[in-house]
Amino acid sequence: MKAGVSAEPAQKGVMHRIMWVVLVVLIPLLVGGGMVLGALQFLGVPVLQRAQHLFHHTTVSTANQVTQAATDAKLQSQIALLQNQNQKLTTQVQTDNQQLTQLEQTNSQLQQQLNTKLSEKAKAEEEAAVLKGMDPSAAAPVLAGLNAQVAAEVIAVMAPADSGAILGAMSPTEAAKLLTLAGQVNFPPDSATNNTVGNSTQGALNNTAG
């Protein structure tokens, strides 16, 4: 009981001290500040206006910072998008360059094959012209003495009447063998030129680029 009674006066003492501080210290300070503010306003010093201006400036500055941050974020997003698109385009260009290199290699190989075929055909035509000017009985052993593939190419470029006369002077077995090989000869047509493969490959390149 004594402890409870002694605690109540202590609490009342604390409350009295707080009220004393408020009445003696805070209220006079507030009143004094108000009087100074009023005096400054009376003398023409725009204290309130400056305070309002400062508050407005702070608010506007904060809003501008928020707007700038949003703008920066949007620009960063656009930059990232452009970088991604640039990467995709770079990859596509690399792929196209690889395809172009492969097509150029293919074109070179086909051109070499065409040149080889044209050269073989020209030699066969020269040999055929010589055999055509000979008697079939004399041309037959000459044709038989050639490499089987070369002889077949000569038969392939000759007119049927000319080649038939020479084959008729040969043994049936040898003639049948040469005719079979001649049927497998695949020379380019007379209209083929060295640009034929290049033109067709260039068309393929254009389609790839498109």
Secondary structure as GFF3:
##gff-version 3
##sequence-region A 1 210
A	DSSP	alpha_helix	2	21	.	.	.	ID=ss1
A	DSSP	pi_helix	22	26	.	.	.	ID=ss2
A	DSSP	alpha_helix	27	42	.	.	.	ID=ss3
A	DSSP	alpha_helix	47	132	.	.	.	ID=ss4
A	DSSP	alpha_helix	136	145	.	.	.	ID=ss5
A	DSSP	alpha_helix	148	157	.	.	.	ID=ss6
A	DSSP	alpha_helix	160	168	.	.	.	ID=ss7
A	DSSP	alpha_helix	172	183	.	.	.	ID=ss8
A	DSSP	alpha_helix	195	209	.	.	.	ID=ss9
###
